[in-house]
Amino acid sequence: MFSYESLEIWQLAIAYAGDIYKITNKFPKYELYGLSSQLQRAGVSVSANIAEGSGAIGLKIN
């Protein structure tokens, strides 16, 4: 079975998400539920989408 975890792009996406968290932790507290949260969710979604897409390989989509 194919593992998305072996993809270099997925590994880079995980590192990217970590970098985003480090950067957004330095943002002002009033941005905690605004820009910081949005950037963090977007960063995590990159690797999640890669993982989700790898699961669709070989599946018939109607």
N, C-alpha and C positions, 0 to 999 in steps of 0.2 A: 504494500500500500504506500502511496505517495505521501510524504510528510512535508507540509508547508514550512515547518520549522527548519528544514535544510536549505530553504531558499535564502540567498544572500539578501535579496530585497526585503524579505520579512525581518531578517535580523537587523538590517539598517532601519527599518520602520520602528522596531522596538527601541533602538538606541535614540532615534529621533524623538519618540514620545518621552523618553527619559530626559532628553535635553530640554524639551518644552516645559516639563514640570520644574526643572531647575531654574529656567528663565522666569517662568510665571510666578515662582515663589518670591521673586524679588519685586514683583509688581506691588503697587500700593494696596492696602487692605480694602479700600473702597471698590477695587476692581475684582475682588474675590469671587463674586457671583455674576460678574459681567464678562469682560474680555478674558480674564484668566480661565474661567470655567469653559468658555467656548473654545479657546485654543487647546486646552487639555483634552476635551472631548474629541476635537478634530484630529489631534495627534494620535490618540488611541485608535480612532476609527480606521486609520490607514492600515495598521497591522491586522485589525479585525476583518477588514474587507478582503485582504489577501488570504487570510485563513478561510473565510467563508467561500471565496471564489475557488480555492483549491479543492474544497469539498464537492463542488459542483462538476468537477472534471469527470467525464464519463456518464453523467446523469442526463437523461433525456428530458429536455425542457419543452413543454407543450406550448 
